[in-house]
Amino acid sequence: MIVIKVNEVPTSREALKARVKRAWRISADRLYNQEELIAVYKGEILEVYKILSYEKDQMEHNRVAFELEEKTSHLKGRKIKYRTANPCTIIEQNKLVVIP
């Protein structure tokens, strides 16, 4: 699962999707077998997406862009404990710590 941390909450679902879908510094080799992406703001999962595909970003060539589709998930709206300075990282879903 890919975790994208945003530093502000966009005003619409479309704006959030546009924000998280492109210009992330992560090796495309590490994205193999990643099927989900979550958008997180201050520990809260704003949205869960299915990753349809990914490629080199067309505007920033040393970064990655995703093709995403919104997905129904029990994780949406939940708080997680996830501390990293990197705004784009990968975590195994079974290691995601959800705060009750």
C-alpha positions as CSV (number, residue, x, y, z in Angstrom):
1,M,0.0,0.0,0.0
2,I,1.3,3.4,-0.9
3,V,0.8,6.2,1.7
4,I,0.7,9.8,0.4
5,K,0.8,12.5,3.1
6,V,-0.7,15.8,2.1
7,N,0.0,19.0,4.0
8,E,-3.5,20.5,3.5
9,V,-7.0,19.2,2.8
10,P,-8.1,20.1,-0.8
11,T,-11.6,21.6,-1.1
12,S,-13.1,18.7,-3.2
13,R,-12.6,15.0,-3.9
14,E,-11.5,15.8,-7.4
15,A,-8.8,18.3,-6.1
16,L,-7.6,15.6,-3.6
17,K,-7.3,13.1,-6.4
18,A,-5.4,15.6,-8.6
19,R,-3.0,16.3,-5.7
20,V,-2.1,12.8,-4.9
21,K,-1.9,11.3,-8.4
22,R,1.3,13.0,-9.6
23,A,4.9,14.2,-9.0
24,W,6.0,11.8,-6.3
25,R,9.7,10.9,-5.8
26,I,9.7,7.2,-5.5
27,S,11.4,4.5,-7.5
28,A,9.1,2.9,-10.0
29,D,10.8,-0.4,-9.2
30,R,9.4,-0.3,-5.7
31,L,5.8,0.1,-7.0
32,Y,5.6,-3.4,-8.3
33,N,2.5,-5.2,-6.9
34,Q,1.2,-2.1,-5.1
35,E,-2.6,-2.0,-5.6
36,E,-3.8,0.6,-3.2
37,L,-2.9,4.2,-2.3
38,I,-4.2,6.1,0.7
39,A,-4.2,9.9,1.0
40,V,-3.4,10.9,4.6
41,Y,-3.6,14.3,6.4
42,K,-2.3,14.5,9.9
43,G,-2.9,10.8,10.4
44,E,-6.4,10.7,9.0
45,I,-7.1,8.7,5.9
46,L,-8.9,11.1,3.6
47,E,-9.4,8.7,0.7
48,V,-8.5,5.2,-0.5
49,Y,-7.7,4.6,-4.2
50,K,-7.1,1.6,-6.4
51,I,-3.9,2.1,-8.5
52,L,-4.8,1.4,-12.1
53,S,-1.3,2.2,-13.4
54,Y,1.7,4.4,-12.9
55,E,4.4,5.9,-15.1
56,K,7.0,8.6,-15.2
57,D,5.4,12.0,-14.6
58,Q,5.2,14.0,-17.8
59,M,6.0,17.3,-16.2
60,E,8.6,16.3,-13.6
61,H,10.6,13.4,-15.2
62,N,12.3,12.2,-12.1
63,R,9.0,11.6,-10.4
64,V,6.1,9.1,-10.7
65,A,2.4,9.7,-11.6
66,F,-0.5,7.4,-10.8
67,E,-3.8,6.6,-12.6
68,L,-6.2,6.2,-9.7
69,E,-9.8,5.2,-9.0
70,E,-11.7,5.9,-5.8
71,K,-12.4,2.8,-3.8
72,T,-14.8,1.9,-1.0
73,S,-12.8,1.0,2.1
74,H,-13.3,0.7,5.9
75,L,-10.1,2.7,6.3
76,K,-11.5,6.0,5.0
77,G,-12.0,8.5,7.8
78,R,-9.9,6.4,10.2
79,K,-6.8,7.6,12.0
80,I,-3.5,5.8,11.7
81,K,-0.2,5.9,13.5
82,Y,2.3,6.5,10.8
83,R,5.4,8.5,11.3
84,T,7.7,9.3,8.5
85,A,9.1,12.5,7.0
86,N,8.7,11.2,3.5
87,P,5.4,12.2,1.9
88,C,5.3,9.1,-0.3
89,T,6.1,5.7,1.2
90,I,5.1,2.1,1.0
91,I,3.7,0.0,3.9
92,E,2.3,-3.4,4.1
93,Q,-1.4,-3.2,4.9
94,N,-1.1,-5.7,7.7
95,K,1.5,-3.4,9.4
96,L,-0.8,-0.3,9.2
97,V,-1.6,0.8,12.8
98,V,-5.2,2.0,12.9
99,I,-6.1,4.0,16.0
100,P,-9.4,2.8,17.6
